[in-house]
Amino acid sequence: MAISVYVHGVAKRHGAISRQMFAQHKVDSITNGVHVGFWTAPAIQALYDRHITARREDNARLRYALGIPRHEVWAAHQTAKEDLVRVVNHRTGVGMFSNVFTLGFARRATPYKRADLLFHDVPRLFALHHAAGPIQIVYAGKAHPRDGGGKDLIRHIHEHIRALEGQISIAYLEDYDMALARRMVAGVDLWLNTPQPPLEASGTSGMKAAMNGVPQLSILDGRWLEGCIEGVTGWAIGNDNGTNSADDRAVDAQSLYNKLETVIPPLYYRYQDRYMDVMKHAIALNGSFFNTERMVDQYVRKAYFR
């Protein structure tokens, strides 16, 4: 850092935290982005080709997704979802259905990402599964070979899967790679992100989901502080209090359950037009910004040609 001409974080919050850690240095921020063409499912690509052809030259044109008819967005999403359900059932035999509200969680397995937060209060999870509408959950992710905590996390999730067998459909997909990631970010109905703040630098998986019209439910950390408009582009877990306390786990879990019990699946099952509007806003507001085209442009202007 001392010999760098330009130093930056990969999200605004990451830049702010870095400035606190290294007060003697000037730290800017350039928020990460993902490649629209690579991360969108074929059915979503075809949808864009019908309605937003100019997005290939200008990703910001994805803001016009607000004008795409709801039923076309839903049909394209269902095609991607059916593809994912086929893969899940073929690999695991769990027996998932394309008409059931589906949560997705896939990333590197390491303790601070708290992939098991959803199981903090299993009776509460089971209760909301019956009260709010049925849910099914698709997990994936590998731990670094030397990350014992990450491996323990995966084992812990598998224990919950076995305990809930026959009650809630949950799959943990093995051999997680980019091909599987592309299916997951497009095929679930809600992308889940539960890191322990302020440890999430950026978080790109939710960006990939947004490109496919999949909203996010996430802790307010990393780039989600820039992308979350509550009930418009997705939903927040907890509040942005800037703390990093072990006590927050229980608080965050209760916020997660509250959103699933009273807000998100009820919207999906009872007010589907409104859920489709959130899907369209995820594309128009998040997809149009959290892309590599915007990111590289900022690198050129702020970092490369100073």
N, C-alpha and C positions, 0 to 999 in steps of 0.2 A: 504493500500500500504506500509506503514511504517514497518509492521511486516511480509511482504511477502518475501520469499526467491527469488522468480522469478516473474517478472511483465512483461506483454506483451500486445500489441495491437492485433487486429484481422485482420489487413492488414498492409502492410509496411507504407502507409500514416497514418493510425491510430496510429501506433507506433511513427511516427515522430511528429504528432500533440500532442500526449500525452507527449513526451519529452519536447516540448515547454511549455506545461501547468505545468509539474512537473519536472522542471530542476534539482531538488535536488535528483531525483530518476533515476535509470537505468531502462529504458523501452525497451524491445526487441519487436519483432513481430512474430506472427505465423498466417498466413493468413487462414481464414476459408475455409472449404470445405464442400461438400454435398455428400450424399450417392448415388452412381451411380445406384445401383440396384433399389432403391426405386423411384428415380425421373425420370427414363427413361420410356417412354411409351412402351406398349407391342410390338408394331411394331418395335420400335427402338431396344428393347431387342432382338427380333428375328433377326434383321439385324446384331447385334453384335455377336449373337450366330453362325451365318453363317460365319463371317469373322474374329472375334477377340475373340475367346473363352477364351484365356488366360487372358482377362481383368478381369475375375471373381477373379483370384488370384493376379493379378497385374494391378491395374487401369491405371498405366502409359502406358500400352499397347494400350490404346485408341489412342495413337499417330499414330497407323497403320490405323486409319480411312482414312488417305489420300489415301490409296490403294483401298478403297471401290468404286466400279463403281458409277458414279454420278446418273445414273437412279435408282439404288437401294436405294440410300439415299433419292432421291426425292419421290420415291414410298412409302417408310416407313413414311416419313414426311406427305405426303398427307393422308395416313391412319389416322394418329394422328390428322391432321387438320380437316378431315371430321367428326371425332368423336367430336371434340370441336364444330364445326359448328352445329351439331345435337343438342348438349346440349344447345348452345346459342339460337337457334331457338325455341327449346321446352320450354325453361324457359321464353323467352322474346318476341317471335314472331317478332323479328326485321327483319328477312329474310336475313340472311347472306349467302354467297356463298363460296364454297371451292376453286374457281379459282380467288378470289379477294385477293389482298395483304392485310394481316391482322396484325395489331399492337396489342401487349398485354401489359397491365400495371396492376399489382396486387401486393399489399403489404399493410402493415398497413397504414391507412389513417391518416396522420399527416402533418401539414403545411410545415415542412422543406423538405418533399419529393416531393412537388410541382406537384402533380398529374394533376393539371390543366394547367401546362405550355403549353401543346399542344394547348390550347384554348386562348393563350395570344393575338393572332391576328387571329380572326375567318375568316375574308375575305381572309387572306393569306392561311389559312388551306383549305378553300373551293376552292381557285384558284389552289393550287397544286394538290388537289384531281382530278381536271379535266385535268391539264396540264401534270402531271407525270404519271398518271394512277390511276384508282380508288383505294381507300383505305377503309378499315373498321376497327373498333377499339373495342377491348374487354377490359373492365375495371372490376376490382373486388377489394375488400378490405374493412376491417372494421376499425372503429375508436375506440379507448379506450373509455369506457363509460364516463370518466371524461375529455376527450379531446374535448372541444368545438370547437377548430379550425379545428380538423379533421372532425368533423361532418359537419361543415360549408363547408369544402372542398368537401365532398360528395354531399351536396346540390347544390353547385356551378356547379359541373360536370353534375348533373342531369338537371340543367337549360340549359346548353349547348346542352345536348342530345335532349331535347324537342325542342329547337330552330332550331336544324339541322335535325330534323325528316323529312324524305323524301328526304334529300339531301346527307347526309353521314350516313351510317349505323354504329351506335354506341350502344353498350350494356353495362350496368353496372349490373353484376351478383350478386345477393344477396346470403346470407348464405355462404360466402367464407370460405372454409375449405381446408384441405390438399388434399382431393380427387379432388376438383375443381382445386386447384393449380397444381396438376400433369397434368391435362388435358390442362391447359392454357400454361404452360411452354413448352409443347410439340407441341401444336396445332397451335400457332401463327407463323407468318413468321418472325417477328422481335420483340425483347423484348426491351421495353422502360424503361429508368431509368433517372429521372430528379431531383436528390436531390440538395439542396443548399450547395455548398462546403463551408467549409470543414466538414460538419456535418454528412456525411455518413461514418460510422465506417468501414463497409465491403461491405455489399450488397450481399446476397446469391441467390436471385431469378434469376439473370443473369447466375449464375453458373449452376443452374438447367436447364435453357434453353439451355445452351451450351452442356450439356450432350445429349440433343435431337437434336443437329445440328441446333439450332435456334440462329442466331447471335444477338448481342446486339447493340443498339444505346444508349449511356449513357454519362452523365456528367463524366469528368475525376476526380473521387473522389473514396474513398474506394478502393476496390480491382481492379476496372477497370483500374487503372493506371498500374497494373501488367498484366492485361489480354488483353488490347487493342493494337492490331497492325492494324493501320488504313487500312481499305479495305481488310484486311486479316482475322481477327477474328471477325470483326465488325467495328463500327464507333464511333467517339467521338463527343460529343456536346461541342462546345467551346474549350477553351484552358486551360491548367493547369497553371493558374496564381496564385493560392494559396490565392486568395482574398475571402472575404465573404461580398460582397456589394449588397445592394438592387438594384443597377443599373444593376447588372449582369443578372437579370431576363429577361429584354428586349434583351440583347445581346445573352443570351443562347437560347431564343425563336427563334431569327432570325437564329442562327446556326442550330437549330433543323429543322426549315422550309427549310433551304438551303439544308440540307442533304436529306430531304424527296422529295424536288422538283427536285434536279439535280443529285442525286447519287443513292439512295437506291431503290425506286420503279422503276425508269428507268432500273436499273440493273436487277431487278426481272422480269420485263415484256419483255425486249428487249434482254438481254444477260443472259439467264437463266443458261447456263453452268457456267458462272462466279459467279453467285449467289450460285450455288451448291458448288463451290469451297470454298466460304466463309463459307458455312455450314460445310463442311468437316474440314476446319481449326478450326472452333469453337470447334468441338469435339476433334481434334487431339492436339491442343495447349492449349485450356482452360479446356476441359473435362479431359484431362490426368493429369492436375495439381490441379485444384480446386475441389478436392474430399477428402472425409474423411480419406481415406487410407493414403494419403500423410500428411494430417493434423495431424492425430493421431501419425504417425511416428515422426513428428517433436515435438509433445508434449512429447513423450517418451524420445527422445534424448536431447531436450533442457530444458524441465521443470521437468519431473518426476524423471529422473536419473541424477542428477547433481553431 
